Amino acid sequence: MKVFLICAVLLTVLLSSCAPAKAEPGLGAGFRYSTYGPPINPGPDYWLSVGQRMSAKFPGSHPEAIWIVGNFLGSGKTYLSFQAESDDPNITSGYVDMNDAPLNLFDERGIKVWLQVESGDADMLTLIDLVLNQYKHHPSVIGFGVDVEWYKSDGSALGTPVSDAEAEAWVKAIRAHNPEYRLFLKHWDKDWMPPTVRDGIVFVNDSQQFSSFEHMDEEFSAWGAHFAPAGVGYQYGYPADKGWWGKLEDPAAEIGKAILAQSPNTVSLFWVDFTVLDVFPVEESP
């Protein structure tokens, strides 16, 4: 009996050591959504369609979205697009939940969603808890995002660099809601990102005003190389760059494929909502 038990234990150890490691999330391709970006909001079915059409351009990818739930108001304040109670004077909110209905649809149709805030001077740990307590029951939610351009902003789209200690605290707070959740940090300058902390973070570049496709490719490649092997993401399709991307036959696909060729650690591609109606017309939605 003793020999049998020893053999059983050894077999268990061997099998566990041979078990495959947990798979990393695959490529997500989709869109950025805000209440102020598009000239009109065609509704949840349209955004579902955009995610599906964008993902279809990258075989093997899944539809993914940045869904902004906290808008920078100025004077250090942020506005949450759902009803929330907080003692933080820099946090205000609405009376109607503007996000639950589309998230329900995304749950059903397999869209993965990052919930993003433009925090101003609001306490980030409070924002994390408010947002994730409100929406973590949605299986579509995969993490929480911070647009660093508006983190402790003076009103300009510059923000305040994120320290290693801050990044670690935010990741810890997010994982307390779900250990599978990740944090994304977004800016156009790598020096605004935490210097060394990488665990649990995706680094999203939202640069614009490029002189050419080649200029964008060069800058995005440098971003990917700097953060490798950590995952990176990119927002593109800004109006300021339409002078060159508007001449492409399929700008969403051509730009994305160029990014993937240069930055193999890319995990997310997002077309911005400022021009989404130009590239993904409403009439093509379900």
Secondary structure by P-SEA (a helix, b strand, c coil): caaaaaaaaaaaaaaaaaccccccccbbbbbccccccccccccaaaaaaaaaaaaaacccccbbbbcccbbbccccbbbbcccccccccccccccccccaaaaaaaaacbbbbbbbbbcccccaaaaaaaaaaacccccccccccccccccccccccccccccaaaaaaaaaaaaaacccbbbbbbccccccccccccccbbbbbbccccccaaaaaaaaaaaaaaacccbbbbbcccccccccccccccaaaaaaaaaaaccccccbbbbbcccccccccccccc
